[in-house]
Amino acid sequence: MNIGLIGLPQSGKTTLFHLLTGTAPNPTATFKREVLHGVTHVPDPRVDKLSEISRSKKTVYVTVEYVDTPALETGASKTDWFSGAIASGLKNTDALLLVVRAFGSEQVSGGLNPLRDITSIQDELILADLVVLEGKLERLSKQRRVKLPTPEEKLENDLLTRSKELLESGRPLRLMKMDEHEKKALRGYQFLSEKPMLAVLNAGDDSLTEVTASLNALNEKIAPMRMASIALSAKLEAEIAALEGEEQQVFMTDLGVNELARDRVLRASFELLGLQSFLTTGDKESRAWQIHKGESALDAAAAIHTDLARAFIRAEVVHFDDFVRESGYAGCRAKGLVRLEGKEYPVKDGDILVIRHSG
């Protein structure tokens, strides 16, 4: 899973990036025009428990790569902000985090206004997509002057024309009504406004309660754009991250913080993308894998290795709760809790799978 961070200047975006990835900022470097990459794993106590029961030599978690981009200035869609390395860093992401400033109102011209900032960022993404799309349509138009378009090229032109009309109306591409074939085709262009988006309101430690209380009203306003928002304080989270063990837990309890920002953002990102985890376990390795909700045992096999999907026979399935309660496969088999499922079986979050295959 790859997630890009976008934000206006002084939003605390890069501070959040370092919190999410567990990295430290370079005090001697300036990242004005540089893209930062960082990888973190998705904490999953279920994997730890499986590793303990199976006495696994290795424990592997789902990983997430975050891409931090330079601050998004007004009018960026008309500059080189979206070109070169910056666009390369964003175009391959699965979703975008829009980091919005919600601290230090006296330092912001016009005051704090998360909805205004979210709209401003989205407008830039829409304009940037429109520039790219117009170029693609112009290319197709030139091809039509030379030869008659193929059925595929005609469908491509129709899809892009509809996309252009939506963007020109000021709406993001993720709002466009499409069938599954069209969704797959449009996703191949990697337009930014088509990507799922989560707004992260970065509050001050003295305003976090107030900002959190305002989320319901904000979410009602941005829901038509198929967006959601969460609130956190990067400053406060940085103080928490500097502590260890029991001291960290005591500090969090005193502040009324139940979950670290990293875990909250990861959980919200999973929900945004409609992802879930299935598990595998054995003496060699216990591991979490990600697939989309509703995907099948065959999809799960492909997530592990394409060869498993090609040679798929059946899947042995037991749920994590049963596995833990019965202390492993032996107890589950004795009670008939291990099921044999075919390739169409819809995998559920927390299922433990063994893929049986030919060859």
Secondary structure by P-SEA (a helix, b strand, c coil): cbbbbbbccccaaaaaaaaaaccccccccccccbbbbbbbbcccaaaaaaaaaacccccccbbbbbbbbcccccccccccccccaaaaacccccbbbbcccccccccccccccaaaaaaaaaaaaaaaaaaaaaaaaaaaaaaaacccccaaaaaaaaaaaaaaaaaaaccccccccccaaaaaaaaaaccccccbbbbbbbcccccaaaaaaaaaaaaaaaccccccbbbbbaaaaaaaaacccaaaaaaaaaacccccaaaaaaaaaaaaabbbbbbcccccccbbbbbcccccaaaaaaaacaaaaaaccccccccaaaaaaaccaaaaaaaccbbbbccccccccbbbbbbbbcc
